[in-house]
Amino acid sequence: MAKSLVSKKGLSTVVVTLILIALSMMAVMLIWTFINKMIRSQIESSESCFGNYDKVQINGEYTCYEENGGAYNLRFSLMIGDVKVDKVRVSVSSESTVKGYEIAGGNETIEGLAMYPSGSMLINLPAKNAGVTYRATGFTSRIDSIRIAPVIGGTVCEVSDSIAEIENCLLYE
């Protein structure tokens, strides 16, 4: 009887190699699916802020501090351009205090914040392509700076505008 020239060991090596290649391809596909989903979610969240950096600003002409017997208030004006904004986060710093406000939709009460000049405690966010002035109260030292960051499409964007040196309102009157 003649021995077969085909080795059974050679066939099993080919099968094992094909199985390893198939497993490697499946692992790469699973990893790619996971990474792709993660990257897409990050891109979607950053797209809402992209291109809207300069559309939410502080109007420096109407931003100043008031001093009244050791108490300080801040008048500041927000302007919103051609963009739909959910909220605006405002951070006001003085020598002794940092206060934050989150101005959203409409007719809400925010402690230490009023509409200017009406004094209404029902706070509204400016409409698209409009501006509104507010008065922040309750500071015990001179106000140093103000920063704003819009919230667009549920994503908190980076600071879009700030003023580092705020003038006394008496200079404008």
C-alpha positions, 0 to 999 in steps of 0.5 A: 500500500502506498502512503498518501502524500497529503499530510493531515497535520498540514490540513489542520494548520490551514484550518487553524490559520483560517479560524485565527484570521476570522477571529481577528477580523471579528475582533477588529469589527467589534472594536471599530463599532465601539470606537465609531459609536463613541466618536460619533457621539462626541462629534454630535455634541461638539457640532452644536457649539461649532460656528456659534462662538461669537453669536452669544456676547456681552455688550460692553456698552451696557456692562458696568458696576454700581457702588452704593455704600459698600454694596456692589451690583453689576449691570450686564447686557447679553446679546444673542445672534442668529442661533438658538440658545437653550441657556447662558451660564454667567460667572461674575467674580469680585474680590471676595465672591464668585457667583454663577447664574444660569439664565434659561427660557423664560419667566424664572426667578434667579436669586440675586438677578433682576431685569434692568431697568424694570427690576422685574424678578422674572428673568428672560433670556434674550430672543434670537438677534436681540439683547437684554440687560440684567442687574446682579446684586449682593456683592460686597466688593468691587466686581472684577470680571464676567464670563458667559458660556452658552448651552446649545442643543444641550451641550455646554459650550466654552466661554464665548465672551468675557470682560476682565475690567469692568468700569463704574456705571457713573462714568457712563452717566 
